[in-house]
Amino acid sequence: MGTGFALIGLYVMFDGYIAYVSPALVTVEKSVNPGVTTLFIGGFLALLGVVLALIGMRGAGNPFLKAAEVIPETLRKTSFMRGVLAMACIAVYFFVFWGRIPYVISTFLFLAGMMFLFKGGAWWKLVLVSGSTVAIIWYVFGELAMIPLP
């Protein structure tokens, strides 16, 4: 896990460097250049990933051997399958719904689906909570703050 975070951090740092030296941002003051923030966040994530990896290696002895023992057991758990399904729903929400279905409808379907997946209550509660959440977000951000929603 820590190694993965470190690799993601390095990628974010690389992306931040690309933004920092981008010709499109040459007129932007260096202290407010978005690449600086991205470099900092990526570096912090990489550092914490290395720390996490070292703690895992030191504390577990041979973490890869132990992972090989518990992975088959984990794959059979219902909670793991729900997590995979939740990630699939998030991917559908971002890559399929956005830009094709209006924000209010896609977010309502996503929230209701997530609450149904994790047994959030009776169907009318799911509809009530999803509808009111979407309405509040749409009104506060889309109307009052005038932030364009996807």
MODELLER restraints for C-alpha pairs under 7 A, 6 or more apart:
rsr = mdl.restraints
at = mdl.atoms
rsr.add(forms.Gaussian(group=physical.xy_distance, feature=features.Distance(at['CA:1:A'], at['CA:53:A']), mean=6.92, stdev=0.5))
rsr.add(forms.Gaussian(group=physical.xy_distance, feature=features.Distance(at['CA:2:A'], at['CA:49:A']), mean=4.17, stdev=0.5))
rsr.add(forms.Gaussian(group=physical.xy_distance, feature=features.Distance(at['CA:2:A'], at['CA:50:A']), mean=5.89, stdev=0.5))
rsr.add(forms.Gaussian(group=physical.xy_distance, feature=features.Distance(at['CA:2:A'], at['CA:52:A']), mean=4.74, stdev=0.5))
rsr.add(forms.Gaussian(group=physical.xy_distance, feature=features.Distance(at['CA:2:A'], at['CA:53:A']), mean=4.21, stdev=0.5))
rsr.add(forms.Gaussian(group=physical.xy_distance, feature=features.Distance(at['CA:3:A'], at['CA:49:A']), mean=5.86, stdev=0.5))
rsr.add(forms.Gaussian(group=physical.xy_distance, feature=features.Distance(at['CA:3:A'], at['CA:50:A']), mean=6.34, stdev=0.5))
rsr.add(forms.Gaussian(group=physical.xy_distance, feature=features.Distance(at['CA:3:A'], at['CA:53:A']), mean=5.66, stdev=0.5))
rsr.add(forms.Gaussian(group=physical.xy_distance, feature=features.Distance(at['CA:5:A'], at['CA:45:A']), mean=6.43, stdev=0.5))
rsr.add(forms.Gaussian(group=physical.xy_distance, feature=features.Distance(at['CA:5:A'], at['CA:46:A']), mean=6.19, stdev=0.5))
rsr.add(forms.Gaussian(group=physical.xy_distance, feature=features.Distance(at['CA:5:A'], at['CA:49:A']), mean=4.70, stdev=0.5))
rsr.add(forms.Gaussian(group=physical.xy_distance, feature=features.Distance(at['CA:6:A'], at['CA:45:A']), mean=6.32, stdev=0.5))
rsr.add(forms.Gaussian(group=physical.xy_distance, feature=features.Distance(at['CA:6:A'], at['CA:46:A']), mean=3.85, stdev=0.5))
rsr.add(forms.Gaussian(group=physical.xy_distance, feature=features.Distance(at['CA:6:A'], at['CA:47:A']), mean=6.68, stdev=0.5))
rsr.add(forms.Gaussian(group=physical.xy_distance, feature=features.Distance(at['CA:6:A'], at['CA:49:A']), mean=4.31, stdev=0.5))
rsr.add(forms.Gaussian(group=physical.xy_distance, feature=features.Distance(at['CA:6:A'], at['CA:50:A']), mean=5.77, stdev=0.5))
rsr.add(forms.Gaussian(group=physical.xy_distance, feature=features.Distance(at['CA:7:A'], at['CA:46:A']), mean=6.70, stdev=0.5))
rsr.add(forms.Gaussian(group=physical.xy_distance, feature=features.Distance(at['CA:9:A'], at['CA:42:A']), mean=4.24, stdev=0.5))
rsr.add(forms.Gaussian(group=physical.xy_distance, feature=features.Distance(at['CA:9:A'], at['CA:43:A']), mean=5.97, stdev=0.5))
rsr.add(forms.Gaussian(group=physical.xy_distance, feature=features.Distance(at['CA:9:A'], at['CA:45:A']), mean=4.84, stdev=0.5))
rsr.add(forms.Gaussian(group=physical.xy_distance, feature=features.Distance(at['CA:9:A'], at['CA:46:A']), mean=4.20, stdev=0.5))
rsr.add(forms.Gaussian(group=physical.xy_distance, feature=features.Distance(at['CA:10:A'], at['CA:42:A']), mean=6.14, stdev=0.5))
rsr.add(forms.Gaussian(group=physical.xy_distance, feature=features.Distance(at['CA:10:A'], at['CA:43:A']), mean=6.87, stdev=0.5))
rsr.add(forms.Gaussian(group=physical.xy_distance, feature=features.Distance(at['CA:10:A'], at['CA:46:A']), mean=5.95, stdev=0.5))
rsr.add(forms.Gaussian(group=physical.xy_distance, feature=features.Distance(at['CA:12:A'], at['CA:38:A']), mean=6.59, stdev=0.5))
rsr.add(forms.Gaussian(group=physical.xy_distance, feature=features.Distance(at['CA:12:A'], at['CA:39:A']), mean=6.89, stdev=0.5))
rsr.add(forms.Gaussian(group=physical.xy_distance, feature=features.Distance(at['CA:12:A'], at['CA:42:A']), mean=4.74, stdev=0.5))
rsr.add(forms.Gaussian(group=physical.xy_distance, feature=features.Distance(at['CA:13:A'], at['CA:38:A']), mean=6.38, stdev=0.5))
rsr.add(forms.Gaussian(group=physical.xy_distance, feature=features.Distance(at['CA:13:A'], at['CA:39:A']), mean=4.56, stdev=0.5))
rsr.add(forms.Gaussian(group=physical.xy_distance, feature=features.Distance(at['CA:13:A'], at['CA:42:A']), mean=4.58, stdev=0.5))
rsr.add(forms.Gaussian(group=physical.xy_distance, feature=features.Distance(at['CA:13:A'], at['CA:43:A']), mean=6.09, stdev=0.5))
rsr.add(forms.Gaussian(group=physical.xy_distance, feature=features.Distance(at['CA:16:A'], at['CA:35:A']), mean=4.27, stdev=0.5))
rsr.add(forms.Gaussian(group=physical.xy_distance, feature=features.Distance(at['CA:16:A'], at['CA:36:A']), mean=6.65, stdev=0.5))
rsr.add(forms.Gaussian(group=physical.xy_distance, feature=features.Distance(at['CA:16:A'], at['CA:38:A']), mean=4.67, stdev=0.5))
rsr.add(forms.Gaussian(group=physical.xy_distance, feature=features.Distance(at['CA:16:A'], at['CA:39:A']), mean=4.80, stdev=0.5))
rsr.add(forms.Gaussian(group=physical.xy_distance, feature=features.Distance(at['CA:17:A'], at['CA:35:A']), mean=5.92, stdev=0.5))
rsr.add(forms.Gaussian(group=physical.xy_distance, feature=features.Distance(at['CA:17:A'], at['CA:39:A']), mean=6.45, stdev=0.5))
rsr.add(forms.Gaussian(group=physical.xy_distance, feature=features.Distance(at['CA:19:A'], at['CA:34:A']), mean=6.89, stdev=0.5))
rsr.add(forms.Gaussian(group=physical.xy_distance, feature=features.Distance(at['CA:19:A'], at['CA:35:A']), mean=4.74, stdev=0.5))
rsr.add(forms.Gaussian(group=physical.xy_distance, feature=features.Distance(at['CA:20:A'], at['CA:33:A']), mean=6.42, stdev=0.5))
rsr.add(forms.Gaussian(group=physical.xy_distance, feature=features.Distance(at['CA:20:A'], at['CA:34:A']), mean=6.95, stdev=0.5))
rsr.add(forms.Gaussian(group=physical.xy_distance, feature=features.Distance(at['CA:20:A'], at['CA:35:A']), mean=4.20, stdev=0.5))
rsr.add(forms.Gaussian(group=physical.xy_distance, feature=features.Distance(at['CA:20:A'], at['CA:36:A']), mean=6.41, stdev=0.5))
rsr.add(forms.Gaussian(group=physical.xy_distance, feature=features.Distance(at['CA:56:A'], at['CA:63:A']), mean=6.86, stdev=0.5))
rsr.add(forms.Gaussian(group=physical.xy_distance, feature=features.Distance(at['CA:57:A'], at['CA:63:A']), mean=6.17, stdev=0.5))
rsr.add(forms.Gaussian(group=physical.xy_distance, feature=features.Distance(at['CA:74:A'], at['CA:80:A']), mean=6.67, stdev=0.5))
rsr.add(forms.Gaussian(group=physical.xy_distance, feature=features.Distance(at['CA:86:A'], at['CA:114:A']), mean=6.97, stdev=0.5))
rsr.add(forms.Gaussian(group=physical.xy_distance, feature=features.Distance(at['CA:93:A'], at['CA:110:A']), mean=6.53, stdev=0.5))
rsr.add(forms.Gaussian(group=physical.xy_distance, feature=features.Distance(at['CA:97:A'], at['CA:106:A']), mean=5.84, stdev=0.5))
rsr.add(forms.Gaussian(group=physical.xy_distance, feature=features.Distance(at['CA:98:A'], at['CA:150:A']), mean=6.38, stdev=0.5))
rsr.add(forms.Gaussian(group=physical.xy_distance, feature=features.Distance(at['CA:99:A'], at['CA:150:A']), mean=6.67, stdev=0.5))
rsr.add(forms.Gaussian(group=physical.xy_distance, feature=features.Distance(at['CA:103:A'], at['CA:149:A']), mean=6.71, stdev=0.5))
rsr.add(forms.Gaussian(group=physical.xy_distance, feature=features.Distance(at['CA:103:A'], at['CA:150:A']), mean=5.71, stdev=0.5))
rsr.add(forms.Gaussian(group=physical.xy_distance, feature=features.Distance(at['CA:104:A'], at['CA:134:A']), mean=6.20, stdev=0.5))
rsr.add(forms.Gaussian(group=physical.xy_distance, feature=features.Distance(at['CA:107:A'], at['CA:134:A']), mean=6.69, stdev=0.5))
rsr.add(forms.Gaussian(group=physical.xy_distance, feature=features.Distance(at['CA:108:A'], at['CA:130:A']), mean=5.49, stdev=0.5))
rsr.add(forms.Gaussian(group=physical.xy_distance, feature=features.Distance(at['CA:108:A'], at['CA:131:A']), mean=6.18, stdev=0.5))
rsr.add(forms.Gaussian(group=physical.xy_distance, feature=features.Distance(at['CA:108:A'], at['CA:134:A']), mean=6.19, stdev=0.5))
rsr.add(forms.Gaussian(group=physical.xy_distance, feature=features.Distance(at['CA:111:A'], at['CA:130:A']), mean=5.63, stdev=0.5))
rsr.add(forms.Gaussian(group=physical.xy_distance, feature=features.Distance(at['CA:112:A'], at['CA:126:A']), mean=5.60, stdev=0.5))
rsr.add(forms.Gaussian(group=physical.xy_distance, feature=features.Distance(at['CA:112:A'], at['CA:127:A']), mean=6.48, stdev=0.5))
rsr.add(forms.Gaussian(group=physical.xy_distance, feature=features.Distance(at['CA:112:A'], at['CA:130:A']), mean=5.67, stdev=0.5))
rsr.add(forms.Gaussian(group=physical.xy_distance, feature=features.Distance(at['CA:115:A'], at['CA:126:A']), mean=6.44, stdev=0.5))
rsr.add(forms.Gaussian(group=physical.xy_distance, feature=features.Distance(at['CA:120:A'], at['CA:126:A']), mean=6.78, stdev=0.5))
rsr.add(forms.Gaussian(group=physical.xy_distance, feature=features.Distance(at['CA:141:A'], at['CA:147:A']), mean=5.47, stdev=0.5))
rsr.add(forms.Gaussian(group=physical.xy_distance, feature=features.Distance(at['CA:142:A'], at['CA:148:A']), mean=5.87, stdev=0.5))
rsr.add(forms.Gaussian(group=physical.xy_distance, feature=features.Distance(at['CA:142:A'], at['CA:149:A']), mean=6.17, stdev=0.5))
